[in-house]
């Protein structure tokens, strides 16, 4: 799926936001040391998290062309995942919470957000390319 990227520049960002700019906010990576995992959501940090960097921008409320991105729990990995339905293998089928909204289809100025898997660390991250060290790029989210 597609979210607006900080790296796309102000002119591109304004073309994506249009009159919905008030609903757009930064999605950060948050490191949770006890879970040894990154979480991806709006600020403020959840319990036990340390705020990282802005990874992309997403909508706080649904606007035309967007769908809800949910938090899921992967019981096998004992980690959260963040994506559009349906649940992936190893996840509880029930969506836990709507985190933000992102475009279903590409729009000018938007950048695709992918799932990335790190086999050695057994965890997913969610951001725009390129992959972080040791990651394998998966599907567009």
N, CA, C and O atoms as a GROMACS GRO file, in nm:
protein
  564
    1UNK      N    1   0.084  -0.116   0.000
    1UNK     CA    2   0.000   0.000   0.000
    1UNK      C    3   0.088   0.123   0.000
    1UNK      O    4   0.211   0.110  -0.003
    2UNK      N    5   0.033   0.237   0.003
    2UNK     CA    6   0.111   0.358  -0.015
    2UNK      C    7   0.083   0.460   0.093
    2UNK      O    8  -0.032   0.487   0.129
    3UNK      N    9   0.189   0.516   0.143
    3UNK     CA   10   0.182   0.626   0.239
    3UNK      C   11   0.268   0.738   0.186
    3UNK      O   12   0.349   0.717   0.095
    4UNK      N   13   0.252   0.853   0.240
    4UNK     CA   14   0.335   0.964   0.198
    4UNK      C   15   0.467   0.954   0.271
    4UNK      O   16   0.471   0.923   0.390
    5UNK      N   17   0.576   0.981   0.200
    5UNK     CA   18   0.709   0.968   0.260
    5UNK      C   19   0.770   1.102   0.290
    5UNK      O   20   0.757   1.197   0.212
    6UNK      N   21   0.839   1.112   0.405
    6UNK     CA   22   0.911   1.234   0.442
    6UNK      C   23   1.012   1.270   0.335
    6UNK      O   24   1.034   1.388   0.308
    7UNK      N   25   1.074   1.169   0.274
    7UNK     CA   26   1.179   1.194   0.176
    7UNK      C   27   1.125   1.241   0.041
    7UNK      O   28   1.203   1.278  -0.047
    8UNK      N   29   0.993   1.240   0.025
    8UNK     CA   30   0.938   1.281  -0.104
    8UNK      C   31   0.935   1.432  -0.121
    8UNK      O   32   0.906   1.481  -0.230
    9UNK      N   33   0.964   1.507  -0.015
    9UNK     CA   34   0.974   1.653  -0.028
    9UNK      C   35   0.843   1.723  -0.004
    9UNK      O   36   0.736   1.663  -0.015
   10UNK      N   37   0.852   1.848   0.028
   10UNK     CA   38   0.735   1.928   0.062
   10UNK      C   39   0.639   1.941  -0.055
   10UNK      O   40   0.518   1.932  -0.036
   11UNK      N   41   0.690   1.962  -0.176
   11UNK     CA   42   0.599   1.980  -0.288
   11UNK      C   43   0.521   1.853  -0.317
   11UNK      O   44   0.401   1.860  -0.345
   12UNK      N   45   0.585   1.737  -0.310
   12UNK     CA   46   0.513   1.612  -0.330
   12UNK      C   47   0.417   1.586  -0.215
   12UNK      O   48   0.305   1.539  -0.237
   13UNK      N   49   0.459   1.615  -0.093
   13UNK     CA   50   0.375   1.593   0.022
   13UNK      C   51   0.247   1.675   0.011
   13UNK      O   52   0.139   1.625   0.041
   14UNK      N   53   0.259   1.800  -0.031
   14UNK     CA   54   0.140   1.883  -0.044
   14UNK      C   55   0.048   1.832  -0.154
   14UNK      O   56  -0.073   1.849  -0.145
   15UNK      N   57   0.102   1.769  -0.258
   15UNK     CA   58   0.016   1.715  -0.364
   15UNK      C   59  -0.061   1.594  -0.313
   15UNK      O   60  -0.172   1.569  -0.361
   16UNK      N   61  -0.006   1.519  -0.219
   16UNK     CA   62  -0.075   1.404  -0.162
   16UNK      C   63  -0.180   1.448  -0.062
   16UNK      O   64  -0.290   1.394  -0.060
   17UNK      N   65  -0.148   1.547   0.019
   17UNK     CA   66  -0.237   1.586   0.127
   17UNK      C   67  -0.358   1.662   0.079
   17UNK      O   68  -0.468   1.643   0.131
   18UNK      N   69  -0.341   1.749  -0.019
   18UNK     CA   70  -0.453   1.829  -0.067
   18UNK      C   71  -0.526   1.893   0.049
   18UNK      O   72  -0.463   1.946   0.140
   19UNK      N   73  -0.660   1.889   0.047
   19UNK     CA   74  -0.736   1.948   0.156
   19UNK      C   75  -0.751   1.853   0.274
   19UNK      O   76  -0.821   1.886   0.370
   20UNK      N   77  -0.686   1.735   0.270
   20UNK     CA   78  -0.688   1.641   0.382
   20UNK      C   79  -0.562   1.650   0.467
   20UNK      O   80  -0.541   1.566   0.554
   21UNK      N   81  -0.478   1.749   0.444
   21UNK     CA   82  -0.351   1.762   0.514
   21UNK      C   83  -0.362   1.764   0.665
   21UNK      O   84  -0.271   1.719   0.735
   22UNK      N   85  -0.472   1.815   0.716
   22UNK     CA   86  -0.489   1.821   0.862
   22UNK      C   87  -0.495   1.682   0.924
   22UNK      O   88  -0.468   1.667   1.043
   23UNK      N   89  -0.530   1.580   0.846
   23UNK     CA   90  -0.542   1.445   0.897
   23UNK      C   91  -0.411   1.366   0.887
   23UNK      O   92  -0.402   1.255   0.940
   24UNK      N   93  -0.311   1.423   0.821
   24UNK     CA   94  -0.186   1.352   0.795
   24UNK      C   95  -0.089   1.369   0.911
   24UNK      O   96  -0.074   1.479   0.964
   25UNK      N   97  -0.024   1.260   0.951
   25UNK     CA   98   0.072   1.267   1.060
   25UNK      C   99   0.189   1.172   1.040
   25UNK      O  100   0.179   1.078   0.961
   26UNK      N  101   0.300   1.196   1.111
   26UNK     CA  102   0.418   1.111   1.097
   26UNK      C  103   0.404   0.979   1.172
   26UNK      O  104   0.359   0.976   1.287
   27UNK      N  105   0.443   0.871   1.106
   27UNK     CA  106   0.449   0.739   1.167
   27UNK      C  107   0.596   0.710   1.196
   27UNK      O  108   0.680   0.712   1.106
   28UNK      N  109   0.626   0.684   1.322
   28UNK     CA  110   0.763   0.660   1.368
   28UNK      C  111   0.790   0.512   1.386
   28UNK      O  112   0.698   0.431   1.399
   29UNK      N  113   0.920   0.478   1.385
   29UNK     CA  114   0.958   0.346   1.435
   29UNK      C  115   0.986   0.364   1.584
   29UNK      O  116   1.048   0.462   1.625
   30UNK      N  117   0.940   0.269   1.663
   30UNK     CA  118   0.960   0.269   1.808
   30UNK      C  119   1.025   0.137   1.844
   30UNK      O  120   0.975   0.031   1.808
   31UNK      N  121   1.137   0.142   1.915
   31UNK     CA  122   1.205   0.022   1.959
   31UNK      C  123   1.152  -0.020   2.095
   31UNK      O  124   1.147   0.059   2.188
   32UNK      N  125   1.112  -0.148   2.105
   32UNK     CA  126   1.065  -0.204   2.231
   32UNK      C  127   1.167  -0.310   2.272
   32UNK      O  128   1.166  -0.421   2.219
   33UNK      N  129   1.256  -0.276   2.365
   33UNK     CA  130   1.368  -0.363   2.403
   33UNK      C  131   1.321  -0.496   2.460
   33UNK      O  132   1.380  -0.600   2.428
   34UNK      N  133   1.218  -0.496   2.544
   34UNK     CA  134   1.172  -0.621   2.605
   34UNK      C  135   1.118  -0.718   2.500
   34UNK      O  136   1.134  -0.840   2.514
   35UNK      N  137   1.053  -0.666   2.396
   35UNK     CA  138   1.000  -0.750   2.289
   35UNK      C  139   1.101  -0.773   2.177
   35UNK      O  140   1.080  -0.855   2.088
   36UNK      N  141   1.212  -0.698   2.183
   36UNK     CA  142   1.313  -0.702   2.077
   36UNK      C  143   1.248  -0.683   1.941
   36UNK      O  144   1.268  -0.761   1.848
   37UNK      N  145   1.168  -0.577   1.932
   37UNK     CA  146   1.092  -0.552   1.810
   37UNK      C  147   1.069  -0.403   1.789
   37UNK      O  148   1.069  -0.324   1.884
   38UNK      N  149   1.048  -0.367   1.661
   38UNK     CA  150   1.007  -0.232   1.625
   38UNK      C  151   0.855  -0.231   1.613
   38UNK      O  152   0.795  -0.324   1.559
   39UNK      N  153   0.795  -0.124   1.662
   39UNK     CA  154   0.654  -0.097   1.640
   39UNK      C  155   0.644   0.028   1.555
   39UNK      O  156   0.736   0.111   1.555
   40UNK      N  157   0.534   0.043   1.482
   40UNK     CA  158   0.519   0.153   1.388
   40UNK      C  159   0.382   0.217   1.408
   40UNK      O  160   0.279   0.156   1.380
   41UNK      N  161   0.383   0.342   1.457
   41UNK     CA  162   0.257   0.411   1.484
   41UNK      C  163   0.287   0.559   1.508
   41UNK      O  164   0.402   0.603   1.507
   42UNK      N  165   0.179   0.636   1.530
   42UNK     CA  166   0.192   0.776   1.565
   42UNK      C  167   0.250   0.789   1.706
   42UNK      O  168   0.241   0.695   1.786
   43UNK      N  169   0.309   0.904   1.737
   43UNK     CA  170   0.354   0.935   1.871
   43UNK      C  171   0.229   0.961   1.955
   43UNK      O  172   0.128   1.005   1.900
   44UNK      N  173   0.231   0.934   2.085
   44UNK     CA  174   0.345   0.910   2.173
   44UNK      C  175   0.382   0.762   2.179
   44UNK      O  176   0.307   0.677   2.132
   45UNK      N  177   0.500   0.732   2.237
   45UNK     CA  178   0.541   0.592   2.253
   45UNK      C  179   0.445   0.516   2.343
   45UNK      O  180   0.386   0.572   2.436
   46UNK      N  181   0.430   0.386   2.313
   46UNK     CA  182   0.356   0.297   2.402
   46UNK      C  183   0.451   0.254   2.513
   46UNK      O  184   0.572   0.274   2.502
   47UNK      N  185   0.400   0.196   2.618
   47UNK     CA  186   0.481   0.153   2.731
   47UNK      C  187   0.600   0.068   2.689
   47UNK      O  188   0.585  -0.028   2.614
   48UNK      N  189   0.717   0.104   2.737
   48UNK     CA  190   0.839   0.028   2.708
   48UNK      C  191   0.908   0.063   2.578
   48UNK      O  192   1.010   0.002   2.545
   49UNK      N  193   0.854   0.158   2.503
   49UNK     CA  194   0.911   0.194   2.373
   49UNK      C  195   1.004   0.315   2.382
   49UNK      O  196   0.993   0.399   2.471
   50UNK      N  197   1.095   0.319   2.286
   50UNK     CA  198   1.182   0.434   2.266
   50UNK      C  199   1.158   0.485   2.124
   50UNK      O  200   1.167   0.408   2.028
   51UNK      N  201   1.127   0.614   2.111
   51UNK     CA  202   1.096   0.670   1.979
   51UNK      C  203   1.219   0.672   1.890
   51UNK      O  204   1.330   0.702   1.934
   52UNK      N  205   1.197   0.638   1.764
   52UNK     CA  206   1.304   0.638   1.666
   52UNK      C  207   1.288   0.752   1.566
   52UNK      O  208   1.285   0.869   1.604
   53UNK      N  209   1.276   0.716   1.439
   53UNK     CA  210   1.270   0.814   1.331
   53UNK      C  211   1.135   0.808   1.259
   53UNK      O  212   1.066   0.706   1.264
   54UNK      N  213   1.100   0.917   1.194
   54UNK     CA  214   0.982   0.916   1.108
   54UNK      C  215   1.012   0.821   0.992
   54UNK      O  216   1.114   0.834   0.925
   55UNK      N  217   0.922   0.726   0.970
   55UNK     CA  218   0.937   0.631   0.860
   55UNK      C  219   0.851   0.668   0.739
   55UNK      O  220   0.890   0.646   0.625
   56UNK      N  221   0.735   0.725   0.766
   56UNK     CA  222   0.645   0.769   0.659
   56UNK      C  223   0.532   0.850   0.723
   56UNK      O  224   0.524   0.860   0.845
   57UNK      N  225   0.447   0.906   0.640
   57UNK     CA  226   0.330   0.980   0.686
   57UNK      C  227   0.206   0.901   0.648
   57UNK      O  228   0.201   0.837   0.543
   58UNK      N  229   0.107   0.904   0.734
   58UNK     CA  230  -0.018   0.835   0.708
   58UNK      C  231  -0.132   0.920   0.763
   58UNK      O  232  -0.111   1.018   0.834
   59UNK      N  233  -0.253   0.880   0.729
   59UNK     CA  234  -0.371   0.955   0.772
   59UNK      C  235  -0.421   0.906   0.907
   59UNK      O  236  -0.424   0.787   0.935
   60UNK      N  237  -0.461   1.003   0.990
   60UNK     CA  238  -0.517   0.973   1.121
   60UNK      C  239  -0.664   0.934   1.111
   60UNK      O  240  -0.717   0.862   1.196
   61UNK      N  241  -0.729   0.980   1.007
   61UNK     CA  242  -0.869   0.950   0.981
   61UNK      C  243  -0.882   0.904   0.837
   61UNK      O  244  -0.799   0.938   0.753
   62UNK      N  245  -0.985   0.827   0.810
   62UNK     CA  246  -1.003   0.777   0.674
   62UNK      C  247  -1.043   0.890   0.580
   62UNK      O  248  -1.131   0.971   0.610
   63UNK      N  249  -0.976   0.895   0.466
   63UNK     CA  250  -1.009   0.988   0.358
   63UNK      C  251  -1.028   0.902   0.233
   63UNK      O  252  -0.985   0.787   0.230
   64UNK      N  253  -1.092   0.956   0.129
   64UNK     CA  254  -1.117   0.878   0.008
   64UNK      C  255  -0.989   0.813  -0.046
   64UNK      O  256  -0.885   0.878  -0.060
   65UNK      N  257  -1.001   0.684  -0.077
   65UNK     CA  258  -0.889   0.609  -0.135
   65UNK      C  259  -0.800   0.540  -0.032
   65UNK      O  260  -0.705   0.471  -0.070
   66UNK      N  261  -0.828   0.558   0.097
   66UNK     CA  262  -0.744   0.495   0.201
   66UNK      C  263  -0.820   0.381   0.268
   66UNK      O  264  -0.943   0.374   0.265
   67UNK      N  265  -0.743   0.292   0.329
   67UNK     CA  266  -0.798   0.182   0.409
   67UNK      C  267  -0.724   0.178   0.542
   67UNK      O  268  -0.614   0.230   0.555
   68UNK      N  269  -0.786   0.116   0.639
   68UNK     CA  270  -0.728   0.104   0.772
   68UNK      C  271  -0.610   0.006   0.773
   68UNK      O  272  -0.616  -0.101   0.713
   69UNK      N  273  -0.504   0.046   0.843
   69UNK     CA  274  -0.390  -0.041   0.872
   69UNK      C  275  -0.405  -0.080   1.019
   69UNK      O  276  -0.421   0.005   1.106
   70UNK      N  277  -0.400  -0.211   1.044
   70UNK     CA  278  -0.427  -0.264   1.177
   70UNK      C  279  -0.301  -0.317   1.245
   70UNK      O  280  -0.202  -0.351   1.180
   71UNK      N  281  -0.308  -0.323   1.375
   71UNK     CA  282  -0.210  -0.396   1.456
   71UNK      C  283  -0.262  -0.538   1.470
   71UNK      O  284  -0.378  -0.559   1.506
   72UNK      N  285  -0.178  -0.636   1.441
   72UNK     CA  286  -0.208  -0.777   1.463
   72UNK      C  287  -0.106  -0.833   1.561
   72UNK      O  288   0.000  -0.774   1.579
   73UNK      N  289  -0.137  -0.944   1.624
   73UNK     CA  290  -0.043  -1.012   1.713
   73UNK      C  291  -0.002  -1.144   1.651
   73UNK      O  292  -0.087  -1.228   1.621
   74UNK      N  293   0.128  -1.162   1.631
   74UNK     CA  294   0.180  -1.287   1.578
   74UNK      C  295   0.220  -1.374   1.698
   74UNK      O  296   0.326  -1.353   1.759
   75UNK      N  297   0.137  -1.470   1.731
   75UNK     CA  298   0.159  -1.555   1.848
   75UNK      C  299   0.286  -1.639   1.832
   75UNK      O  300   0.357  -1.664   1.929
   76UNK      N  301   0.314  -1.681   1.710
   76UNK     CA  302   0.434  -1.762   1.684
   76UNK      C  303   0.561  -1.683   1.713
   76UNK      O  304   0.653  -1.734   1.778
   77UNK      N  305   0.568  -1.559   1.666
   77UNK     CA  306   0.686  -1.474   1.684
   77UNK      C  307   0.683  -1.396   1.816
   77UNK      O  308   0.786  -1.345   1.860
   78UNK      N  309   0.564  -1.388   1.878
   78UNK     CA  310   0.544  -1.307   1.998
   78UNK      C  311   0.577  -1.159   1.970
   78UNK      O  312   0.642  -1.092   2.050
   79UNK      N  313   0.530  -1.112   1.854
   79UNK     CA  314   0.554  -0.974   1.813
   79UNK      C  315   0.430  -0.919   1.743
   79UNK      O  316   0.347  -0.993   1.690
   80UNK      N  317   0.420  -0.786   1.744
   80UNK     CA  318   0.313  -0.718   1.670
   80UNK      C  319   0.352  -0.709   1.523
   80UNK      O  320   0.469  -0.704   1.488
   81UNK      N  321   0.250  -0.707   1.438
   81UNK     CA  322   0.268  -0.675   1.297
   81UNK      C  323   0.167  -0.567   1.262
   81UNK      O  324   0.067  -0.548   1.332
   82UNK      N  325   0.192  -0.496   1.153
   82UNK     CA  326   0.112  -0.380   1.116
   82UNK      C  327   0.085  -0.386   0.967
   82UNK      O  328   0.176  -0.369   0.886
   83UNK      N  329  -0.040  -0.410   0.929
   83UNK     CA  330  -0.071  -0.422   0.787
   83UNK      C  331  -0.221  -0.422   0.764
   83UNK      O  332  -0.301  -0.416   0.859
   84UNK      N  333  -0.259  -0.427   0.637
   84UNK     CA  334  -0.399  -0.438   0.598
   84UNK      C  335  -0.446  -0.581   0.622
   84UNK      O  336  -0.365  -0.674   0.620
   85UNK      N  337  -0.575  -0.601   0.645
   85UNK     CA  338  -0.627  -0.737   0.657
   85UNK      C  339  -0.610  -0.810   0.524
   85UNK      O  340  -0.598  -0.747   0.420
   86UNK      N  341  -0.608  -0.941   0.528
   86UNK     CA  342  -0.637  -1.031   0.639
   86UNK      C  343  -0.512  -1.061   0.722
   86UNK      O  344  -0.401  -1.020   0.687
   87UNK      N  345  -0.532  -1.135   0.832
   87UNK     CA  346  -0.421  -1.177   0.918
   87UNK      C  347  -0.326  -1.268   0.839
   87UNK      O  348  -0.369  -1.344   0.752
   88UNK      N  349  -0.198  -1.259   0.871
   88UNK     CA  350  -0.097  -1.346   0.810
   88UNK      C  351  -0.088  -1.476   0.888
   88UNK      O  352  -0.144  -1.487   0.997
   89UNK      N  353  -0.017  -1.574   0.831
   89UNK     CA  354   0.007  -1.700   0.901
   89UNK      C  355   0.073  -1.672   1.036
   89UNK      O  356   0.163  -1.589   1.046
   90UNK      N  357   0.026  -1.740   1.139
   90UNK     CA  358   0.082  -1.724   1.272
   90UNK      C  359   0.020  -1.611   1.353
   90UNK      O  360   0.051  -1.594   1.471
   91UNK      N  361  -0.068  -1.534   1.291
   91UNK     CA  362  -0.132  -1.422   1.362
   91UNK      C  363  -0.270  -1.460   1.409
   91UNK      O  364  -0.337  -1.545   1.350
   92UNK      N  365  -0.311  -1.396   1.515
   92UNK     CA  366  -0.448  -1.410   1.558
   92UNK      C  367  -0.535  -1.343   1.453
   92UNK      O  368  -0.502  -1.236   1.403
   93UNK      N  369  -0.646  -1.406   1.419
   93UNK     CA  370  -0.732  -1.354   1.314
   93UNK      C  371  -0.798  -1.223   1.346
   93UNK      O  372  -0.838  -1.149   1.256
   94UNK      N  373  -0.811  -1.193   1.475
   94UNK     CA  374  -0.879  -1.070   1.515
   94UNK      C  375  -0.784  -0.951   1.509
   94UNK      O  376  -0.674  -0.955   1.564
   95UNK      N  377  -0.826  -0.846   1.442
   95UNK     CA  378  -0.748  -0.722   1.438
   95UNK      C  379  -0.754  -0.658   1.575
   95UNK      O  380  -0.859  -0.655   1.640
   96UNK      N  381  -0.640  -0.606   1.618
   96UNK     CA  382  -0.635  -0.549   1.754
   96UNK      C  383  -0.673  -0.402   1.757
   96UNK      O  384  -0.746  -0.360   1.847
   97UNK      N  385  -0.626  -0.323   1.663
   97UNK     CA  386  -0.655  -0.180   1.666
   97UNK      C  387  -0.623  -0.119   1.530
   97UNK      O  388  -0.532  -0.164   1.461
   98UNK      N  389  -0.700  -0.015   1.492
   98UNK     CA  390  -0.666   0.064   1.374
   98UNK      C  391  -0.555   0.160   1.415
   98UNK      O  392  -0.569   0.233   1.514
   99UNK      N  393  -0.444   0.160   1.341
   99UNK     CA  394  -0.331   0.247   1.374
   99UNK      C  395  -0.332   0.374   1.290
   99UNK      O  396  -0.306   0.483   1.340
  100UNK      N  397  -0.362   0.358   1.162
  100UNK     CA  398  -0.365   0.471   1.070
  100UNK      C  399  -0.428   0.426   0.940
  100UNK      O  400  -0.467   0.310   0.926
  101UNK      N  401  -0.439   0.518   0.845
  101UNK     CA  402  -0.498   0.488   0.715
  101UNK      C  403  -0.396   0.521   0.606
  101UNK      O  404  -0.322   0.618   0.616
  102UNK      N  405  -0.394   0.438   0.502
  102UNK     CA  406  -0.300   0.457   0.391
  102UNK      C  407  -0.374   0.433   0.259
  102UNK      O  408  -0.479   0.368   0.256
  103UNK      N  409  -0.318   0.484   0.151
  103UNK     CA  410  -0.378   0.466   0.019
  103UNK      C  411  -0.373   0.321  -0.023
  103UNK      O  412  -0.276   0.250   0.003
  104UNK      N  413  -0.480   0.278  -0.089
  104UNK     CA  414  -0.487   0.143  -0.142
  104UNK      C  415  -0.407   0.136  -0.272
  104UNK      O  416  -0.335   0.039  -0.296
  105UNK      N  417  -0.421   0.236  -0.355
  105UNK     CA  418  -0.352   0.242  -0.484
  105UNK      C  419  -0.254   0.358  -0.485
  105UNK      O  420  -0.267   0.452  -0.406
  106UNK      N  421  -0.157   0.351  -0.573
  106UNK     CA  422  -0.057   0.458  -0.583
  106UNK      C  423  -0.123   0.589  -0.625
  106UNK      O  424  -0.210   0.592  -0.713
  107UNK      N  425  -0.081   0.697  -0.560
  107UNK     CA  426  -0.121   0.832  -0.598
  107UNK      C  427   0.007   0.914  -0.612
  107UNK      O  428   0.106   0.885  -0.545
  108UNK      N  429   0.006   1.016  -0.698
  108UNK     CA  430   0.127   1.098  -0.714
  108UNK      C  431   0.175   1.155  -0.581
  108UNK      O  432   0.096   1.208  -0.504
  109UNK      N  433   0.304   1.142  -0.555
  109UNK     CA  434   0.363   1.193  -0.432
  109UNK      C  435   0.367   1.093  -0.318
  109UNK      O  436   0.430   1.119  -0.216
  110UNK      N  437   0.301   0.980  -0.335
  110UNK     CA  438   0.301   0.877  -0.231
  110UNK      C  439   0.410   0.774  -0.261
  110UNK      O  440   0.444   0.750  -0.376
  111UNK      N  441   0.462   0.714  -0.155
  111UNK     CA  442   0.568   0.614  -0.166
  111UNK      C  443   0.518   0.484  -0.104
  111UNK      O  444   0.454   0.486   0.001
  112UNK      N  445   0.546   0.373  -0.169
  112UNK     CA  446   0.503   0.242  -0.118
  112UNK      C  447   0.576   0.207   0.012
  112UNK      O  448   0.696   0.229   0.024
  113UNK      N  449   0.502   0.153   0.106
  113UNK     CA  450   0.558   0.102   0.231
  113UNK      C  451   0.555  -0.050   0.222
  113UNK      O  452   0.452  -0.109   0.189
  114UNK      N  453   0.668  -0.113   0.250
  114UNK     CA  454   0.682  -0.258   0.239
  114UNK      C  455   0.699  -0.322   0.376
  114UNK      O  456   0.739  -0.256   0.472
  115UNK      N  457   0.669  -0.451   0.383
  115UNK     CA  458   0.709  -0.533   0.496
  115UNK      C  459   0.849  -0.584   0.464
  115UNK      O  460   0.878  -0.620   0.350
  116UNK      N  461   0.936  -0.586   0.564
  116UNK     CA  462   1.071  -0.640   0.551
  116UNK      C  463   1.090  -0.744   0.660
  116UNK      O  464   1.048  -0.724   0.774
  117UNK      N  465   1.152  -0.856   0.626
  117UNK     CA  466   1.174  -0.965   0.720
  117UNK      C  467   1.324  -0.980   0.746
  117UNK      O  468   1.405  -0.982   0.653
  118UNK      N  469   1.359  -0.991   0.873
  118UNK     CA  470   1.498  -1.016   0.914
  118UNK      C  471   1.502  -1.157   0.972
  118UNK      O  472   1.460  -1.179   1.086
  119UNK      N  473   1.553  -1.250   0.896
  119UNK     CA  474   1.551  -1.391   0.935
  119UNK      C  475   1.630  -1.416   1.063
  119UNK      O  476   1.580  -1.484   1.153
  120UNK      N  477   1.750  -1.364   1.074
  120UNK     CA  478   1.834  -1.389   1.191
  120UNK      C  479   1.770  -1.335   1.320
  120UNK      O  480   1.783  -1.396   1.426
  121UNK      N  481   1.702  -1.220   1.309
  121UNK     CA  482   1.638  -1.159   1.426
  121UNK      C  483   1.492  -1.199   1.443
  121UNK      O  484   1.430  -1.169   1.544
  122UNK      N  485   1.437  -1.268   1.341
  122UNK     CA  486   1.298  -1.316   1.343
  122UNK      C  487   1.199  -1.203   1.370
  122UNK      O  488   1.116  -1.212   1.460
  123UNK      N  489   1.210  -1.096   1.290
  123UNK     CA  490   1.117  -0.986   1.309
  123UNK      C  491   1.090  -0.914   1.178
  123UNK      O  492   1.172  -0.915   1.085
  124UNK      N  493   0.972  -0.851   1.172
  124UNK     CA  494   0.931  -0.768   1.061
  124UNK      C  495   0.956  -0.622   1.095
  124UNK      O  496   0.949  -0.582   1.211
  125UNK      N  497   0.984  -0.542   0.992
  125UNK     CA  498   0.977  -0.397   1.000
  125UNK      C  499   0.893  -0.350   0.883
  125UNK      O  500   0.870  -0.425   0.788
  126UNK      N  501   0.847  -0.225   0.890
  126UNK     CA  502   0.756  -0.171   0.789
  126UNK      C  503   0.801  -0.030   0.754
  126UNK      O  504   0.790   0.062   0.835
  127UNK      N  505   0.850  -0.014   0.632
  127UNK     CA  506   0.902   0.116   0.590
  127UNK      C  507   0.921   0.116   0.439
  127UNK      O  508   0.898   0.015   0.372
  128UNK      N  509   0.964   0.231   0.384
  128UNK     CA  510   0.994   0.241   0.242
  128UNK      C  511   1.134   0.184   0.216
  128UNK      O  512   1.218   0.186   0.306
  129UNK      N  513   1.159   0.134   0.094
  129UNK     CA  514   1.293   0.085   0.060
  129UNK      C  515   1.394   0.198   0.073
  129UNK      O  516   1.358   0.315   0.064
  130UNK      N  517   1.520   0.163   0.095
  130UNK     CA  518   1.578   0.029   0.085
  130UNK      C  519   1.565  -0.047   0.216
  130UNK      O  520   1.530   0.009   0.320
  131UNK      N  521   1.594  -0.178   0.207
  131UNK     CA  522   1.592  -0.264   0.326
  131UNK      C  523   1.700  -0.219   0.423
  131UNK      O  524   1.806  -0.170   0.383
  132UNK      N  525   1.672  -0.236   0.553
  132UNK     CA  526   1.773  -0.212   0.655
  132UNK      C  527   1.867  -0.332   0.656
  132UNK      O  528   1.834  -0.437   0.600
  133UNK      N  529   1.982  -0.318   0.717
  133UNK     CA  530   2.082  -0.424   0.716
  133UNK      C  531   2.023  -0.557   0.762
  133UNK      O  532   1.960  -0.566   0.868
  134UNK      N  533   2.044  -0.661   0.680
  134UNK     CA  534   1.999  -0.796   0.712
  134UNK      C  535   1.856  -0.826   0.677
  134UNK      O  536   1.809  -0.938   0.701
  135UNK      N  537   1.783  -0.731   0.619
  135UNK     CA  538   1.642  -0.752   0.587
  135UNK      C  539   1.622  -0.798   0.443
  135UNK      O  540   1.705  -0.776   0.355
  136UNK      N  541   1.509  -0.864   0.424
  136UNK     CA  542   1.461  -0.905   0.292
  136UNK      C  543   1.329  -0.836   0.266
  136UNK      O  544   1.238  -0.844   0.348
  137UNK      N  545   1.318  -0.766   0.152
  137UNK     CA  546   1.196  -0.693   0.120
  137UNK      C  547   1.085  -0.792   0.088
  137UNK      O  548   1.105  -0.888   0.014
  138UNK      N  549   0.969  -0.767   0.143
  138UNK     CA  550   0.850  -0.849   0.117
  138UNK      C  551   0.747  -0.766   0.041
  138UNK      O  552   0.784  -0.680  -0.039
  139UNK      N  553   0.621  -0.792   0.065
  139UNK     CA  554   0.512  -0.729  -0.009
  139UNK      C  555   0.495  -0.582   0.027
  139UNK      O  556   0.536  -0.535   0.133
  140UNK      N  557   0.431  -0.511  -0.067
  140UNK     CA  558   0.387  -0.374  -0.040
  140UNK      C  559   0.275  -0.383   0.060
  140UNK      O  560   0.188  -0.468   0.048
  141UNK      N  561   0.277  -0.294   0.159
  141UNK     CA  562   0.174  -0.293   0.263
  141UNK      C  563   0.079  -0.181   0.237
  141UNK      O  564  -0.016  -0.161   0.312
   0.00000   0.00000   0.00000
